[in-house]
Amino acid sequence: MNESITFRLMKEQDIDDVLRVEQESFTVPWSREAFLSEITKNQFAVYLVIEDAGRVIGYSGTWVVTDEAHITNVAILPSYRGRKLGEAMMRKLMEAASELGAKTMTLEVRVSNHVARGLYSKLGFQDGSIRKNYYTDNQEDALIMWVNL
């Protein structure tokens, strides 16, 4: 991986850059208020950003409650995809959750998102159940995936 790539905890001043990533990545992006609440009020939330030479190019978040982590979101700018940065970011998030005491980690992924599902499988996530009509933009089902950390 390029030495200009770094990871760190998300700060309030990152929200504008994170919103740009969010808007380029999702049909129903989270709001500024949602991110602000996550990083300033949610005691269970851990959010990381990935930077290229100081520029935020992606982020990820998880909630760690007792011994379980639940991934809330993962996104990389489209122009940076295909470089294994999402994998590196997921590994950092898994490591952070484990350090906070999580023994398992879970997430939801669109059933049609074969690229993400492949990445999660590579990282050891196993298929769980289906959440019917989970996504509000098109009522697509979500696959729940789990991994032991």
Z-matrix of the N, CA and C atoms (Angstrom, degrees):
N
C 1 1.453
C 2 1.524 1 108.35
N 3 1.301 2 116.21 1 145.93
C 4 1.457 3 123.74 2 -179.77
C 5 1.523 4 110.55 3 -59.43
N 6 1.331 5 116.75 4 136.78
C 7 1.466 6 120.01 5 -178.74
C 8 1.524 7 113.43 6 -69.43
N 9 1.331 8 118.18 7 -11.35
C 10 1.469 9 120.15 8 176.82
C 11 1.530 10 111.63 9 -81.84
N 12 1.347 11 117.25 10 -4.41
C 13 1.467 12 122.21 11 179.07
C 14 1.528 13 109.10 12 -88.00
N 15 1.334 14 116.13 13 126.11
C 16 1.463 15 121.35 14 178.74
C 17 1.529 16 109.89 15 -135.32
N 18 1.320 17 115.15 16 159.66
C 19 1.462 18 123.15 17 177.50
C 20 1.522 19 107.79 18 -123.76
N 21 1.334 20 115.73 19 146.29
C 22 1.456 21 120.77 20 174.92
C 23 1.519 22 108.91 21 -161.45
N 24 1.343 23 115.18 22 168.44
C 25 1.452 24 119.86 23 175.72
C 26 1.522 25 110.37 24 -66.96
N 27 1.322 26 116.84 25 142.69
C 28 1.459 27 122.42 26 177.25
C 29 1.528 28 108.95 27 -69.66
N 30 1.332 29 115.32 28 140.38
C 31 1.456 30 122.30 29 175.53
C 32 1.527 31 109.02 30 -117.75
N 33 1.320 32 116.11 31 164.14
C 34 1.461 33 120.95 32 -179.38
C 35 1.526 34 111.69 33 -56.52
N 36 1.321 35 117.19 34 -37.75
C 37 1.465 36 120.10 35 -178.80
C 38 1.537 37 113.42 36 -71.23
N 39 1.332 38 117.50 37 -6.02
C 40 1.474 39 121.79 38 176.50
C 41 1.524 40 112.30 39 -86.09
N 42 1.316 41 118.20 40 -10.91
C 43 1.466 42 120.52 41 -169.36
C 44 1.526 43 112.56 42 -58.54
N 45 1.331 44 119.99 43 -41.55
C 46 1.472 45 120.24 44 179.22
C 47 1.528 46 110.98 45 -59.01
N 48 1.327 47 116.82 46 -44.23
C 49 1.466 48 120.27 47 179.77
C 50 1.524 49 111.30 48 -67.76
N 51 1.317 50 116.81 49 -38.96
C 52 1.460 51 121.00 50 178.53
C 53 1.527 52 110.17 51 -65.64
N 54 1.329 53 117.08 52 -38.76
C 55 1.470 54 120.19 53 176.86
C 56 1.521 55 111.57 54 -61.75
N 57 1.328 56 117.57 55 -37.13
C 58 1.466 57 121.11 56 177.19
C 59 1.535 58 109.86 57 -62.29
N 60 1.324 59 116.70 58 -45.73
C 61 1.471 60 120.81 59 177.45
C 62 1.523 61 109.51 60 -61.47
N 63 1.315 62 116.68 61 -45.83
C 64 1.463 63 123.02 62 -178.84
C 65 1.531 64 111.04 63 -58.60
N 66 1.328 65 116.91 64 -46.42
C 67 1.463 66 121.46 65 -177.02
C 68 1.522 67 111.99 66 -69.07
N 69 1.326 68 117.24 67 -30.86
C 70 1.463 69 120.39 68 177.97
C 71 1.527 70 112.21 69 -81.30
N 72 1.326 71 116.71 70 -10.33
C 73 1.461 72 120.38 71 -173.21
C 74 1.521 73 115.01 72 -109.67
N 75 1.336 74 118.15 73 -28.14
C 76 1.453 75 120.18 74 -171.45
C 77 1.520 76 112.49 75 -129.85
N 78 1.331 77 115.71 76 146.90
C 79 1.469 78 120.53 77 178.11
C 80 1.521 79 111.81 78 -74.37
N 81 1.330 80 117.23 79 -26.13
C 82 1.467 81 121.58 80 176.51
C 83 1.529 82 107.12 81 -124.78
N 84 1.335 83 116.85 82 82.30
C 85 1.462 84 119.50 83 -175.78
C 86 1.525 85 112.80 84 -72.67
N 87 1.315 86 114.96 85 152.74
C 88 1.458 87 121.22 86 174.04
C 89 1.529 88 109.27 87 -68.68
N 90 1.306 89 116.44 88 157.23
C 91 1.467 90 122.56 89 179.91
C 92 1.535 91 110.76 90 -91.07
N 93 1.314 92 114.57 91 164.91
C 94 1.471 93 121.41 92 173.88
C 95 1.534 94 109.82 93 -55.10
N 96 1.336 95 115.87 94 -44.29
C 97 1.454 96 120.67 95 -177.85
C 98 1.529 97 111.63 96 -62.10
N 99 1.318 98 116.38 97 -37.58
C 100 1.462 99 119.71 98 179.36
C 101 1.529 100 110.47 99 -63.32
N 102 1.336 101 116.72 100 -46.96
C 103 1.462 102 119.39 101 179.66
C 104 1.524 103 111.25 102 -66.07
N 105 1.309 104 116.56 103 -41.65
C 106 1.460 105 120.19 104 179.51
C 107 1.526 106 110.54 105 -60.06
N 108 1.306 107 116.77 106 -44.73
C 109 1.457 108 121.13 107 177.95
C 110 1.524 109 111.34 108 -62.38
N 111 1.313 110 116.42 109 -42.76
C 112 1.464 111 120.15 110 -179.25
C 113 1.526 112 111.37 111 -59.45
N 114 1.335 113 116.96 112 -45.88
C 115 1.473 114 117.77 113 -173.20
C 116 1.524 115 114.04 114 -89.24
N 117 1.337 116 117.79 115 -13.02
C 118 1.467 117 118.51 116 -179.80
C 119 1.526 118 113.63 117 -111.57
N 120 1.334 119 118.20 118 -22.81
C 121 1.464 120 120.14 119 -174.48
C 122 1.518 121 115.17 120 -120.19
N 123 1.309 122 117.92 121 -26.26
C 124 1.460 123 120.77 122 -174.78
C 125 1.532 124 110.01 123 -85.50
N 126 1.313 125 116.33 124 104.29
C 127 1.467 126 121.22 125 -177.26
C 128 1.528 127 113.09 126 -66.00
N 129 1.324 128 117.38 127 -16.36
C 130 1.462 129 121.28 128 -179.37
C 131 1.527 130 113.11 129 -93.04
N 132 1.334 131 117.70 130 -10.68
C 133 1.466 132 122.21 131 -171.68
C 134 1.527 133 112.66 132 -85.29
N 135 1.330 134 113.99 133 139.71
C 136 1.459 135 122.84 134 172.24
C 137 1.524 136 106.23 135 -131.86
N 138 1.327 137 117.04 136 119.48
C 139 1.466 138 121.65 137 179.45
C 140 1.510 139 109.35 138 -122.32
N 141 1.326 140 115.47 139 133.17
C 142 1.455 141 122.63 140 177.86
C 143 1.519 142 109.61 141 -114.40
N 144 1.323 143 116.16 142 150.57
C 145 1.461 144 120.82 143 168.77
C 146 1.519 145 107.63 144 -117.17
N 147 1.319 146 115.00 145 152.59
C 148 1.450 147 122.35 146 172.14
C 149 1.520 148 106.03 147 -114.43
N 150 1.338 149 115.75 148 133.03
C 151 1.455 150 121.44 149 -177.27
C 152 1.522 151 110.37 150 -121.32
N 153 1.300 152 114.69 151 149.69
C 154 1.464 153 122.68 152 169.86
C 155 1.524 154 105.94 153 -117.45
N 156 1.318 155 115.79 154 110.32
C 157 1.470 156 122.09 155 -178.53
C 158 1.531 157 111.31 156 52.44
N 159 1.331 158 115.74 157 41.81
C 160 1.454 159 120.80 158 176.74
C 161 1.511 160 115.97 159 86.84
N 162 1.327 161 118.14 160 -3.07
C 163 1.475 162 122.80 161 179.24
C 164 1.517 163 108.88 162 -99.93
N 165 1.347 164 117.21 163 126.21
C 166 1.465 165 121.11 164 178.72
C 167 1.524 166 108.85 165 -67.77
N 168 1.341 167 115.11 166 123.00
C 169 1.470 168 120.65 167 -179.68
C 170 1.526 169 112.18 168 -118.82
N 171 1.334 170 116.28 169 -3.29
C 172 1.445 171 119.79 170 179.40
C 173 1.517 172 110.50 171 -176.21
N 174 1.318 173 114.81 172 172.75
C 175 1.455 174 120.23 173 179.57
C 176 1.522 175 108.74 174 -159.22
N 177 1.320 176 114.43 175 165.50
C 178 1.458 177 120.69 176 174.54
C 179 1.517 178 108.11 177 -152.56
N 180 1.325 179 115.21 178 156.03
C 181 1.456 180 119.68 179 179.91
C 182 1.506 181 112.11 180 -144.61
N 183 1.312 182 114.33 181 152.78
C 184 1.453 183 120.87 182 176.76
C 185 1.517 184 109.32 183 -148.50
N 186 1.310 185 115.81 184 155.03
C 187 1.463 186 122.24 185 170.49
C 188 1.516 187 106.16 186 -108.16
N 189 1.313 188 116.52 187 129.34
C 190 1.458 189 121.04 188 176.77
C 191 1.524 190 107.30 189 -111.22
N 192 1.340 191 114.82 190 110.82
C 193 1.459 192 122.02 191 -179.58
C 194 1.519 193 107.09 192 -120.62
N 195 1.315 194 115.40 193 117.11
C 196 1.463 195 124.25 194 -172.73
C 197 1.528 196 109.36 195 49.82
N 198 1.334 197 117.93 196 -111.11
C 199 1.462 198 118.87 197 -176.13
C 200 1.526 199 113.36 198 -109.57
N 201 1.325 200 116.96 199 19.24
C 202 1.465 201 120.94 200 179.72
C 203 1.528 202 110.59 201 -126.39
N 204 1.316 203 115.77 202 137.38
C 205 1.471 204 121.91 203 175.48
C 206 1.522 205 108.44 204 -112.66
N 207 1.323 206 115.39 205 137.26
C 208 1.459 207 121.35 206 177.31
C 209 1.524 208 108.41 207 -121.29
N 210 1.327 209 116.79 208 116.61
C 211 1.462 210 120.78 209 -179.96
C 212 1.522 211 108.88 210 -72.51
N 213 1.327 212 116.16 211 127.84
C 214 1.461 213 121.59 212 179.83
C 215 1.519 214 111.53 213 -91.37
N 216 1.327 215 117.01 214 -43.27
C 217 1.458 216 119.98 215 178.96
C 218 1.523 217 111.53 216 -162.43
N 219 1.322 218 113.51 217 154.75
C 220 1.456 219 123.29 218 178.52
C 221 1.519 220 106.10 219 -145.09
N 222 1.329 221 117.45 220 128.42
C 223 1.468 222 119.90 221 178.81
C 224 1.522 223 110.90 222 -153.49
N 225 1.324 224 114.44 223 142.55
C 226 1.461 225 123.51 224 174.55
C 227 1.526 226 106.32 225 -128.01
N 228 1.333 227 117.11 226 140.56
C 229 1.464 228 119.36 227 176.23
C 230 1.526 229 109.82 228 -53.24
N 231 1.337 230 117.64 229 138.79
C 232 1.464 231 119.92 230 -178.87
C 233 1.530 232 113.86 231 -52.31
N 234 1.315 233 118.10 232 -37.26
C 235 1.471 234 120.78 233 -178.27
C 236 1.529 235 112.99 234 -69.19
N 237 1.324 236 118.46 235 -11.27
C 238 1.468 237 122.54 236 179.36
C 239 1.520 238 113.04 237 -107.84
N 240 1.307 239 117.56 238 0.08
C 241 1.463 240 120.23 239 -178.01
C 242 1.526 241 110.76 240 -73.37
N 243 1.322 242 115.57 241 157.25
C 244 1.457 243 120.83 242 178.83
C 245 1.516 244 113.48 243 83.98
N 246 1.336 245 117.90 244 11.39
C 247 1.468 246 122.15 245 -179.02
C 248 1.529 247 112.51 246 -115.58
N 249 1.341 248 116.41 247 14.80
C 250 1.469 249 123.37 248 -179.38
C 251 1.528 250 113.01 249 67.29
N 252 1.332 251 117.16 250 17.63
C 253 1.464 252 120.59 251 178.39
C 254 1.526 253 111.37 252 -73.94
N 255 1.320 254 116.86 253 -35.75
C 256 1.458 255 120.22 254 176.13
C 257 1.520 256 110.73 255 -62.75
N 258 1.324 257 116.17 256 -41.12
C 259 1.459 258 120.23 257 177.27
C 260 1.525 259 110.74 258 -62.39
N 261 1.317 260 116.67 259 -46.09
C 262 1.466 261 120.70 260 179.34
C 263 1.528 262 110.53 261 -61.30
N 264 1.332 263 116.86 262 -41.33
C 265 1.453 264 120.67 263 179.97
C 266 1.532 265 110.74 264 -65.94
N 267 1.328 266 116.81 265 -42.43
C 268 1.459 267 120.41 266 178.10
C 269 1.533 268 110.60 267 -61.34
N 270 1.306 269 117.09 268 -41.93
C 271 1.470 270 120.24 269 178.90
C 272 1.533 271 110.49 270 -61.53
N 273 1.330 272 117.33 271 -41.98
C 274 1.470 273 121.24 272 177.59
C 275 1.526 274 110.68 273 -63.08
N 276 1.334 275 116.99 274 -41.85
C 277 1.460 276 121.05 275 -179.99
C 278 1.528 277 110.57 276 -65.83
N 279 1.327 278 116.56 277 -41.51
C 280 1.462 279 120.92 278 177.95
C 281 1.527 280 110.42 279 -63.37
N 282 1.310 281 116.59 280 -41.34
C 283 1.465 282 121.81 281 178.21
C 284 1.535 283 110.49 282 -63.02
N 285 1.328 284 116.62 283 -45.72
C 286 1.469 285 120.78 284 179.63
C 287 1.523 286 110.85 285 -61.25
N 288 1.325 287 117.42 286 -43.56
C 289 1.466 288 121.37 287 179.63
C 290 1.525 289 110.58 288 -63.63
N 291 1.306 290 116.36 289 -42.36
C 292 1.460 291 120.95 290 179.15
C 293 1.528 292 110.75 291 -62.49
N 294 1.321 293 116.58 292 -42.30
C 295 1.468 294 120.86 293 179.01
C 296 1.525 295 111.64 294 -63.45
N 297 1.337 296 116.69 295 -26.15
C 298 1.464 297 120.98 296 178.34
C 299 1.533 298 112.62 297 -89.08
N 300 1.332 299 116.69 298 5.05
C 301 1.452 300 120.82 299 174.50
C 302 1.520 301 116.22 300 103.21
N 303 1.325 302 117.72 301 1.12
C 304 1.467 303 119.87 302 179.01
C 305 1.526 304 110.18 303 -69.57
N 306 1.315 305 114.64 304 136.16
C 307 1.464 306 120.72 305 177.27
C 308 1.527 307 111.30 306 -105.37
N 309 1.337 308 115.38 307 -24.62
C 310 1.462 309 121.22 308 176.74
C 311 1.522 310 108.90 309 -132.50
N 312 1.318 311 115.11 310 161.29
C 313 1.466 312 121.58 311 178.28
C 314 1.515 313 107.61 312 -140.22
N 315 1.324 314 115.61 313 142.38
C 316 1.452 315 120.98 314 -179.24
C 317 1.525 316 109.84 315 -134.52
N 318 1.326 317 115.41 316 161.42
C 319 1.457 318 122.09 317 177.00
C 320 1.515 319 109.42 318 -159.30
N 321 1.334 320 115.38 319 164.46
C 322 1.465 321 121.57 320 169.88
C 323 1.525 322 107.29 321 -112.82
N 324 1.315 323 115.99 322 142.96
C 325 1.463 324 121.59 323 177.51
C 326 1.530 325 107.87 324 -140.30
N 327 1.324 326 115.40 325 143.94
C 328 1.472 327 119.17 326 176.98
C 329 1.527 328 109.21 327 -58.06
N 330 1.316 329 116.38 328 136.89
C 331 1.465 330 119.08 329 179.64
C 332 1.525 331 111.02 330 -60.86
N 333 1.330 332 117.85 331 -27.10
C 334 1.471 333 121.27 332 -179.15
C 335 1.528 334 113.56 333 -84.53
N 336 1.330 335 118.21 334 -6.72
C 337 1.466 336 120.93 335 -175.94
C 338 1.533 337 109.80 336 -88.23
N 339 1.328 338 115.30 337 77.48
C 340 1.459 339 121.61 338 -174.99
C 341 1.519 340 112.39 339 -67.76
N 342 1.335 341 118.26 340 -31.07
C 343 1.464 342 120.77 341 178.60
C 344 1.529 343 109.70 342 -64.41
N 345 1.333 344 116.97 343 -50.46
C 346 1.467 345 120.57 344 179.53
C 347 1.525 346 110.73 345 -64.00
N 348 1.310 347 117.22 346 -42.78
C 349 1.459 348 120.13 347 179.96
C 350 1.527 349 110.99 348 -60.64
N 351 1.328 350 116.12 349 -38.75
C 352 1.465 351 120.15 350 177.12
C 353 1.519 352 111.88 351 -63.72
N 354 1.333 353 116.26 352 -42.00
C 355 1.457 354 120.52 353 177.80
C 356 1.523 355 110.41 354 -62.70
N 357 1.320 356 116.42 355 -47.95
C 358 1.466 357 119.60 356 -178.18
C 359 1.528 358 110.62 357 -62.27
N 360 1.319 359 117.43 358 -39.99
C 361 1.471 360 120.30 359 177.19
C 362 1.524 361 110.65 360 -62.39
N 363 1.324 362 116.17 361 -41.72
C 364 1.472 363 121.07 362 177.90
C 365 1.525 364 111.00 363 -58.58
N 366 1.337 365 116.36 364 -33.99
C 367 1.461 366 121.73 365 -179.50
C 368 1.525 367 112.89 366 -84.63
N 369 1.339 368 117.12 367 3.04
C 370 1.452 369 121.35 368 175.44
C 371 1.516 370 115.47 369 100.19
N 372 1.339 371 117.57 370 0.03
C 373 1.461 372 119.75 371 178.46
C 374 1.531 373 109.73 372 -68.36
N 375 1.327 374 115.03 373 140.86
C 376 1.462 375 122.03 374 178.82
C 377 1.524 376 109.21 375 -111.25
N 378 1.325 377 115.59 376 147.54
C 379 1.462 378 120.18 377 176.20
C 380 1.521 379 110.53 378 -65.49
N 381 1.341 380 115.45 379 137.32
C 382 1.453 381 121.71 380 174.86
C 383 1.508 382 108.91 381 -114.86
N 384 1.295 383 116.92 382 -129.50
C 385 1.463 384 120.92 383 -177.81
C 386 1.529 385 110.88 384 -96.20
N 387 1.323 386 114.94 385 179.86
C 388 1.464 387 123.14 386 -179.74
C 389 1.524 388 109.15 387 -109.00
N 390 1.329 389 116.16 388 135.39
C 391 1.472 390 121.13 389 170.00
C 392 1.528 391 106.09 390 -101.17
N 393 1.316 392 115.79 391 109.22
C 394 1.464 393 121.92 392 -176.85
C 395 1.526 394 110.73 393 -66.48
N 396 1.334 395 116.14 394 137.13
C 397 1.472 396 123.49 395 174.09
C 398 1.528 397 112.81 396 53.47
N 399 1.321 398 117.46 397 37.56
C 400 1.463 399 122.71 398 -172.89
C 401 1.531 400 113.21 399 -68.74
N 402 1.319 401 116.50 400 -40.21
C 403 1.472 402 120.26 401 -174.29
C 404 1.524 403 110.53 402 -87.71
N 405 1.339 404 114.99 403 127.56
C 406 1.463 405 120.56 404 -172.15
C 407 1.526 406 113.68 405 -74.18
N 408 1.332 407 118.16 406 -22.59
C 409 1.465 408 119.37 407 -176.86
C 410 1.522 409 112.75 408 -72.96
N 411 1.337 410 117.57 409 -33.74
C 412 1.469 411 119.77 410 -178.48
C 413 1.535 412 113.49 411 -142.68
N 414 1.320 413 116.95 412 11.32
C 415 1.469 414 123.68 413 -179.79
C 416 1.527 415 113.65 414 58.67
N 417 1.329 416 116.44 415 25.59
C 418 1.463 417 120.15 416 177.06
C 419 1.530 418 109.73 417 -66.96
N 420 1.322 419 114.79 418 147.51
C 421 1.463 420 120.44 419 176.43
C 422 1.532 421 110.25 420 -73.47
N 423 1.328 422 115.41 421 152.73
C 424 1.462 423 122.18 422 173.72
C 425 1.520 424 108.62 423 -110.61
N 426 1.309 425 115.08 424 140.49
C 427 1.457 426 121.63 425 171.53
C 428 1.523 427 106.97 426 -95.11
N 429 1.325 428 117.32 427 127.88
C 430 1.460 429 121.42 428 174.68
C 431 1.523 430 106.54 429 -88.10
N 432 1.337 431 115.41 430 131.32
C 433 1.464 432 120.62 431 178.18
C 434 1.521 433 108.63 432 -123.74
N 435 1.340 434 116.42 433 149.01
C 436 1.468 435 124.05 434 -176.82
C 437 1.520 436 110.53 435 -132.03
N 438 1.317 437 114.79 436 151.25
C 439 1.464 438 120.22 437 172.13
C 440 1.522 439 108.34 438 -144.66
N 441 1.329 440 116.30 439 145.41
C 442 1.454 441 121.42 440 169.10
C 443 1.516 442 107.21 441 -86.89
N 444 1.321 443 116.18 442 132.61
C 445 1.472 444 119.48 443 -177.10
C 446 1.517 445 112.33 444 -88.67
